[in-house]
Amino acid sequence: MPKILLLFCCCLLLFHSKGLARTYTEAEARQAWKELKIKPVTEENFRAVCDLAQETGRSNIRLYYEIVQEYIPIVRKAGDRRRLHILLMSLAKTIVALGLYDEAEGVYQQVHENAGDSAAFLRTSLVGTVILYSEWDKHPDSLAKYFPIAERLFIKTDDREALAFIYTFKALTLLNQPEAVRNYLEKAIKLAADIPNKNALFTARYNYTLAVLENDPQQQIAGFESLLELAKDSSLIPNAKLYSGRLYSFGLAEMSVYYQLAQLNLLLTDYENAGKYGQLFYDMTIKNYPNGADVPYISAELSIIKSYQGQYGEARRYLDTSLARFKMPEEKIPYANYFLAAGMLAEHAGQREKVLAYFGKAHQFGNESYGLQLMPPGIHYAHALVLNNKMDSAEKIFAEFEPSVKARKYAAMGFYYYKYYADFLKLRNNYPAYTKTLETFYEIKDSLTNLNQYRAIREIETKMSVREKEQQISRLNEENIARVKEIRRGRIYATIFASLAAGIIILLVAYSRTQNLRKRQAEQITRQNEVLQQIKITEMEKLHRIEVMQGAIDAEENERHKIADQLHDEAGSMLALASLNISSALEKGPQDAQSQEKIRKAHEILTDVSSSVRDISHRLTPLVIEKYGFKKAIADMAQAVNLSQKIKLDTVIIGFEDDKKYPVALLNSLYRIAQELLHNILKHARATVARLELVEHEAQISLMVEDNGIGIRDYAAAKGKGLATIQSKIAYLKGEMEIMKTKENGTLIVIEINVGA
């Protein structure tokens, strides 16, 4: 539970307030303070000091602290309890948010002494004191003392806002009692539901989503997404000044929700959504407050997200910003996530020794508390030890984390633990354990992949359902407007005809009503038919989209079955044969005449297995795309076809000089489609010559494959030869494919995929 972050959001209102008069340099702020502190404590001068301290605190918390500390005795000497209460409460909230609990306790003692018999002062001081002791575990007896006092007072005065706040923070002290946490937070939500100021309601719902739904990341994501609308309420916008008199304020509500959504999507390895919410979090903090004290920390966090997305250039830019803003030697930076981000970039660059140094530095910060990172630094460090062949040290760390990983198996922590542990076992030549660990890793990977695909489908269905309802509401509104206009028109006609003879009026009104009734009936039937037709069309579109996504999933499943069959039929049988030869040679001993031949045969078989495994690995992930680029990958594939001497393949590739403009998934799909088409030609076409053309246009990619073979005589039967898989992938990419015969009775396949905005 990131309680430090929560209090940062709740209490540090002054550091992200909007609408203040100006931005000060330190020299300007000190000069302004020098002039203000000698002036009498009038309301105007008091507000000027508060504005100065608040604005200065956004980028220089040390100077804010200095100004407030110096001004407190000046205001105390003037004998103004209200102004002294404002200053003391502001200082106390800030110190609690920074985790300086011993000092905060002393400030709250001053707050209580100054409050005296003032109900208003006592109200805010009691809420603040409960928050202090709910966060500070050192003095549980103090919470037991102040919480009942505050609860009795707030119940007696029917202060639902203050009561909701203390129930929320009381819940945070009972995290080992889930039912008590739920009860307190549900009470807080109910108390705050109808209060115009939404700070207490948002604080309670935020913590309910964070604590009660902690073990269900999907539900947490849904809960935080539902909070986004509430987070935009005007009472939560951070624009209050120190002297505004607010009880407490969440202040940074929308930013905090974006932070949690970025973290939760990272936990589910959904890097696309993690990047989206991480960028929104960054925009609300750094772009709005470029001189803020949290710039180096948040820049390091975003560097981690960009690395997981594979956007290493962006990750480097954010990390460089972080280093520049820390303004200290790199080795002295007091933030674990900076070193995690640096380690990920070093690993991408192949700098293994730097990877070990950076992850080792992060590991020194400990594993008990970590923010937006996916897992404890120790798992990164164990991976770095494996990369540097320090196997004994890595083994100790893996053993240390094994119990805790089982509790979070189907999340990023389990995903990367088993991935890195499999690498360790492979280098240790422990192949039985390596195989079992790798199976666990793929089980977790498939589970997370299927979960994120399901979430994507549900999101599409939800959007379509919302769109349908919006359209129906729009149509009903239009009908109501038409009815109102029609009624008004009828009234005008009635007024005009009132001057005519009674008999004529009766006849005309009767005729008019009859005609209008028939017209409305006809229009109503027409509208009903239009609505039914629109619903049918929308349903068909929705079913088609789901079928396309299901087709893409089925295509991936077919590919996995092929790979599994190849592993079983080729690699498995060859390994068994190699094992028999080696076992026989070991039993007969080196003196046996056939032992040498058996070992040589086993070596040949293992060489074939290695080639087969490389082929399977290439089918799983064409690494050449990542290493050398998409254009080089296609050229290498064509060269491999020509080296087989089964067919002469002419290749034309135009464009694709910058792979970064396309998603990796798109390039992988194009590579697989081209690979499958060439495989079909080699296997079925009986062709001697073929041609592959791949052209990058401004908003479109064209792929053409032609051969002089026997052609496709039965298109329906041909689907079993890989075309169904290709069709599914093209449909998922929203592309089109056309198959036709050539003049020489061969086959021409043309594929076009739109890639424009």
Residue, then its C-alpha position, 0 to 999 in steps of 0.5 A: m500500500p503506497k501510503i506515502l504517495l497517498l499523503f503526498c497527494c492529499c496534503l501537499l496542495l501548496f506545491h501544485s496550486k494553480g493561479l498564483a501570482r508569479t514564479y520566483t527565483e530563489a534570490e527573488a523569493r528571499q528578497a521578497w521575504k526580507e521585505l515582507k517579514i518586517k511589515p505589520v501582520t495585516e490581512e493583506n501582508f499575511r496573504a502576501v507571505c502565504d502566496l510567496a511561501q506557497e509559490t516558492g514551495r513548488s520548486n524549493i521546499r527548503l525555502y518554503y519551510e524556512i519562510v513559514q518557520e520564521y513567520i510563525p513566531i512573528v504571527r504568534k507575537a501579533g496574537d492572531r490565532r486564526r492566522l497562526h492556525i493556518l500557518l501551523m496546519s500548513l507546516a504540519k501537513t507538509i512535514v507529514a507528507l515528507g515523512l518527518y513524523d517526529e517533527a510533525e508531532g511537535v507542530y501538532q502540539q502547537v496546533h492543539e495549544n493554539a486551538g483552545d476552545s475554538a471548534a473550527f480550529l479543533r476540527t482541522s487539528l484533530v483530523g490532521t492528528v489522526i492522519l499523522y498517527s495513522e501514517w506513523d506506526k511508531h505511536p499506535d497508542s496515540l492513534a487509540k487516544y485521538f481517534p475516539i476523541a475525534e469520532r465523538l466530536f464529529i458525530k456530535t456536531d454531525d461533521r460528516e466530512a471530517l468523520a469520513f476523513i478519519y474513517t478513511f485513514k483509520a482503515l489504513t492502519l488495519l491492512n491486516q484486517p481486510e473486513a475492518v478495512r472494508n467496513y471503515l471505507e464503506k462508512a466513509i464513502k456513505l458519509a461523504a456521498d452527498i457532500p458538495n466538496k468531493n475531497a472526502l468522497f474521492t479519498a475514501r473511494y481511492n483507498y477502497t480501490l487501492a486496499v479492498l481490491e488489492n488482490d484483483p488488478q482487473q477490478q482495481i483498473a475498473g475502479f480507478e477508471s470509474l474515478l476519473e470522472l469524479a477526479k475532474d470535479s471542480s472541488l478537487i482542482p488544486n487551486a486553493k490557497l493556504y488561507s482558503g480554510r479547506l479542511y483537507s484536500f486530495g488536490l492531485a486526484e486526476m494525476s494520482v489515478y493516472y499513476q495507479l492505472a499506469q502501475l496496474n497496467l504494468l503489473l498486467t504487462d499491458y505496456e500500451n495502456a501503461g504508456k498511455y496513463g504514464q504519459l498522462f501522469y507525466d503531462m499533469t506533473i512535469k509539463n504543468y510544473p517544469n521546475g517542480a522538485d519531483v521532476p527527476y523522480i517522475s522522469a525516471e519512472l517514465s524512462i522505465i515505462k518507455s523501456y518496457q514499451g521498447q521505446y529506448g530513445e524516449a527512455r534515454r531522453y527521460l533518464d537524461t532529464s532525470l540525471a540533469r535535474f538531480k544535480m549531483p554525481e550519478e552514484k549519489i542519486p537517492y532513488a532506486n528507480y533511476f538505477l533500474a531505468a539506467g540498467m534497462l537501457a544498459e542491457h538494451a545496449g549490451q553493456r553487461e557490466k553496467v547492467l550489473a552495476y546499475f541493478g546492484k545499486a538499485h538492489q542496495f535500496g532494498n525490496e520492501s518499498y517500491g513505486l512504479q517499478l514492476m517488481p523488487p529491485g532484487i529480481h533485476y539484480a539476480h538477472a544482472l548476475v546471470l548476465n555476468n555469469k555470477m551464478d552462485s550469487a544469483e542462485k541465492i537471490f532467486a531462492e530468496f524471492e521464490p516464496s513471495v513470487k508464488a503469491r503474485k505468480y500471474a503478474a509481472m513479478g511472476f512473469y519476469y522471475y520465471k523468465y530470468y530463472a529459466d535463463f539461469l537454469k539453462l546456463r547451469n545445464n539443469y535442463p529438466a528444471y529449465t524445461k519446467t520453469l520455461e513451461t511456467f513462464y509461457e503459462i503466465k505469458d499466455s494467461l496475461t496475453n489472453l487477459n489483455q486481449y479479453r480486456a481489449i474486446r470488452e472495451i470495444e464492446t463497451k464503446m459500441s454499446v455506449r455509442e448505440k445508446e447515445q444514438q438512441i437518445s439522440r433519435l428520441n430527442e429529435e422525435n421529442i423536438a419534432r413533436v413539440k414543434e408539431i404541437r406548437r404549429g397545431r396551436i397556431y392553426a387553432t388560433i387562426f381558425a377560431s375566427l371562422a364559423a363554428g361548423i367550419i372550425i369543427l370540420l377542419v380541426a377534425y380533418s387536421r387531427t385525423q391527417n396528423l394522426r395518420k402521418r404520425q403513425a406512418e412516421q412512427i412505423t418508419r422510424q421503428n423500422e429504421v431503428l431496427q435496421q440500424i440495430k441489426i447493422t450495428e450488431m453485424e459490425k460488432l460480430h464482425r469485429i469480434e470474429v476478426m479478433q477471434g480469427a487473429i487469436d485462432a491464427e496464433e493458436n494454430e501457429r503454436h500447435k505447429i511449433a509444438d508438433q515440430l518440437h515433438d515430432e522433430a526435436g523430440s524424436m531426434l533427441a531421443l535417438a541421440s540419447l540412445n546412441i550416447s547411452s549405448a556408447l557409455e555402456k560399451g565404453p571407449q574400447d568398443a569399436q562402434s562407440q566412436e561412430k555412435i558419438r559421431k552420429a549423436h553429434e550430427i543429430l544434435t546439430d540437426v536439433s540445434s538447427s531445428v530449434r533455431d528455426i522454431s525460435h525464428r518462427l516464434t520471434p524473428l529476431v533479425i527484425e529487432k537486430y537488423g531491421f525489417k528490410k534486412a529480415i525480408a531480404d534474408m528470408a528471400q536469400a534463404v529461399n534462393l539458397s534452397q535451390k528449389i526455386k528462383l525468387d526475385t525480390v523487390i523491396i522499396g522503402f522501410e528505411d525507418d522501422k520505428k514509424y511502425p509498431v513491432a507487431l505490424l512488422n512481425s505480422l507482415y514478415r509472417i504473411a510473406q513467410e507463409l506465402l513463400h512456404n505455400i509456393l515451395k510446398h504446393a505450387r510446383a513453381t520454378v520462378a517466383r517474385l516478391e514485391l514489398v512497397e512502402h507508400e505514404a499511407q499504405i503497404s503493398l505486398m505482391v507475391e507471384d509464381n509460375g506454378i500450377g495455380i490454385r484450382d480450388y480456393a476453398a480447399a486451399k484455405g487449409k494451406g495457410l491462406a486462412t491464417i493469412q486472411s485472419k492476420i490481414a483482417y486483424l490489420k484491416g487490410e485486403m487480399e486479392i488472389m488471381k490467376t496469371k497468364e501462365n496459369g500461376t498465382l498472383i496474390v496482392i495484399e494492401i494494408n492501410v497504415g495512415a492516421 
